[in-house]
Amino acid sequence: MALRLPLQSSASPLASSKAKILGFSFAPILQLSSRLSRRRTICTAMSTDSSSSQLTHTITLPSQPAEPVHIVAAPGVSSSDFRRFAPLDLLALWINRVVLTPPVEVEDSRVVNGETPRNAIESSLFKRWLKNTETGILANGAMSLTQVLIQGVDMFGKHVGFLKFKADVLDKETGKKVPGIVFARGPAVAVLILLESEGETFVVLTEQVRVPVGRLVLELPAGMLDDDKGDFVGTAVREVEEEIGIRLNPKDIVDLTAFLDPSTGCRVFPSPGGCDEEISVFLYRGHVDKEVIVQLQGKETGLRERGELIVVHVVDYENLWRVTADAKTLVAIALYEMAKKRGLLPPR
């Protein structure tokens, strides 16, 4: 995360005198700072309390400029997982606090030295949640966000995979907080694969170990987006190849959630009471020989080195709604049937 310093074209007298005393010029550094990202971002400032070791941070949202939001790290959350500074960030902070008088406003940027942020506050998960909250429940001013308590950070390699936090959202009319415990995992995709063979329609499912529910679950091939670039179709193609072992042509994929009313965001929220996950559901239809159905049945796939112990199952579409409790699959059936009924599906 880079810190953008919106500097004046000329330094203050005090800044110049300090630079002279220190014996070198800040001009190259200040010029570099002025070239950092200029897009509109959320203003932030670090907060340090000498009487407490608790990690804190403050942000100001455009939707509530007079009501700063305090970001707090729960005990056990490390400083690097909470918020990490690159060397350039630390230097920029030092310049802002020591050299510049008065201090200038510090703003966030999304990338440090070309790398994706690797901590809670700068992660795409948290940024996306803030954006959704601003354009959603905070948009009309009836509610305000006062504090966010970061409770847990799970890393997927070098990137933040899951976030657990508690958001204090206040309803101004009643003065009461609304439920705000959030498990953030971001957007995902699922693919309904319909294969026609000898007059029958089959669906390709995966059987996976799902520790949270303590069961083996039959479900659609699915996966999370690895970044914030929003390549939903590309992610769907990749997940099908990894979990099923077949390569789909992106041009043959239909976005079933795109048929939803725009007010829904054209996404499915499987558990909005506790999780921010939003799923795009896609459809693929194809014709295959019966031999392909036989080859897929019972096939072991998945990234074994990551613990993905996947077994492929092929079931008759007419019985699909009875053989799985996977919400993604049941939603896909509903979307597919309604889209077909309304004549919204493109010809094959």
Secondary structure as the mmCIF struct_conf table of DSSP 4:
data_model
#
loop_
_struct_conf.conf_type_id
_struct_conf.id
_struct_conf.beg_label_comp_id
_struct_conf.beg_label_asym_id
_struct_conf.beg_label_seq_id
_struct_conf.end_label_comp_id
_struct_conf.end_label_asym_id
_struct_conf.end_label_seq_id
HELX_LH_PP_P HELX_LH_PP_P1 ALA A 2 ALA A 2
STRN STRN1 LEU A 3 ARG A 4
BEND BEND1 SER A 9 SER A 10
HELX_RH_AL_P HELX_RH_AL_P1 PRO A 13 LEU A 22
TURN_TY1_P TURN_TY1_P1 GLY A 23 GLY A 23
BEND BEND2 PHE A 24 PHE A 24
HELX_RH_AL_P HELX_RH_AL_P2 ALA A 27 SER A 34
TURN_TY1_P TURN_TY1_P2 ARG A 35 ARG A 35
BEND BEND3 LEU A 36 LEU A 36
BEND BEND4 ARG A 39 ARG A 39
STRN STRN2 CYS A 43 SER A 47
TURN_TY1_P TURN_TY1_P3 SER A 50 SER A 51
STRN STRN3 THR A 56 THR A 60
TURN_TY1_P TURN_TY1_P4 PRO A 62 SER A 63
TURN_TY1_P TURN_TY1_P5 PRO A 65 ALA A 66
BEND BEND5 GLU A 67 GLU A 67
STRN STRN4 VAL A 69 ALA A 73
HELX_LH_PP_P HELX_LH_PP_P2 ALA A 74 ALA A 74
TURN_TY1_P TURN_TY1_P6 PRO A 75 GLY A 76
HELX_RH_AL_P HELX_RH_AL_P3 SER A 79 PHE A 82
HELX_RH_AL_P HELX_RH_AL_P4 PRO A 87 TRP A 94
HELX_RH_PI_P HELX_RH_PI_P1 ILE A 95 VAL A 99
BEND BEND6 LEU A 100 PRO A 102
HELX_LH_PP_P HELX_LH_PP_P3 PRO A 103 VAL A 106
STRN STRN5 GLU A 107 ASP A 108
BEND BEND7 ARG A 110 ARG A 110
STRN STRN6 VAL A 112 VAL A 112
TURN_TY1_P TURN_TY1_P7 ASN A 113 GLY A 114
STRN STRN7 GLU A 115 GLU A 115
BEND BEND8 ASN A 119 ASN A 119
TURN_TY1_P TURN_TY1_P8 ALA A 120 GLU A 122
BEND BEND9 SER A 123 SER A 123
HELX_RH_AL_P HELX_RH_AL_P5 SER A 124 THR A 135
TURN_TY1_P TURN_TY1_P9 GLY A 136 ASN A 140
BEND BEND10 GLY A 141 ALA A 142
STRN STRN8 MET A 143 PHE A 156
TURN_TY1_P TURN_TY1_P10 GLY A 157 LYS A 158
STRN STRN9 HIS A 159 ASP A 171
TURN_TY1_P TURN_TY1_P11 LYS A 172 GLY A 175
STRN STRN10 LYS A 176 VAL A 178
HELX_LH_PP_P HELX_LH_PP_P4 PRO A 179 PRO A 179
STRN STRN11 ILE A 181 ALA A 184
STRN STRN12 PRO A 187 SER A 197
TURN_TY1_P TURN_TY1_P12 GLU A 198 GLY A 199
STRN STRN13 GLU A 200 ARG A 210
HELX_RH_3T_P HELX_RH_3T_P1 VAL A 211 VAL A 213
TURN_TY1_P TURN_TY1_P13 GLY A 214 GLY A 214
STRN STRN14 ARG A 215 GLU A 219
STRN STRN15 ALA A 222 MET A 224
BEND BEND11 ASP A 226 LYS A 229
HELX_RH_AL_P HELX_RH_AL_P6 PHE A 232 GLU A 243
TURN_TY1_P TURN_TY1_P14 ILE A 244 ILE A 244
BEND BEND12 GLY A 245 GLY A 245
HELX_LH_PP_P HELX_LH_PP_P5 ARG A 247 ASN A 249
HELX_RH_3T_P HELX_RH_3T_P2 PRO A 250 ASP A 252
STRN STRN16 ILE A 253 ASP A 255
HELX_RH_3T_P HELX_RH_3T_P3 LEU A 256 PHE A 259
BEND BEND13 LEU A 260 LEU A 260
HELX_RH_3T_P HELX_RH_3T_P4 PRO A 262 THR A 264
TURN_TY1_P TURN_TY1_P15 GLY A 265 GLY A 265
BEND BEND14 CYS A 266 CYS A 266
STRN STRN17 VAL A 268 VAL A 268
BEND BEND15 PRO A 270 PRO A 270
TURN_TY1_P TURN_TY1_P16 PRO A 272 GLY A 274
STRN STRN18 CYS A 275 CYS A 275
STRN STRN19 GLU A 278 HIS A 287
HELX_RH_AL_P HELX_RH_AL_P7 LYS A 290 LEU A 296
TURN_TY1_P TURN_TY1_P17 GLN A 297 GLY A 298
STRN STRN20 GLU A 300 THR A 301
BEND BEND16 GLY A 302 GLY A 302
HELX_RH_3T_P HELX_RH_3T_P5 ARG A 304 ARG A 306
TURN_TY1_P TURN_TY1_P18 GLY A 307 GLY A 307
STRN STRN21 ILE A 310 ASP A 316
HELX_RH_3T_P HELX_RH_3T_P6 TYR A 317 ASN A 319
HELX_RH_AL_P HELX_RH_AL_P8 LEU A 320 VAL A 323
HELX_RH_AL_P HELX_RH_AL_P9 ALA A 327 LYS A 341
TURN_TY1_P TURN_TY1_P19 ARG A 342 GLY A 343
BEND BEND17 LEU A 345 LEU A 345
HELX_LH_PP_P HELX_LH_PP_P6 PRO A 346 PRO A 347
#
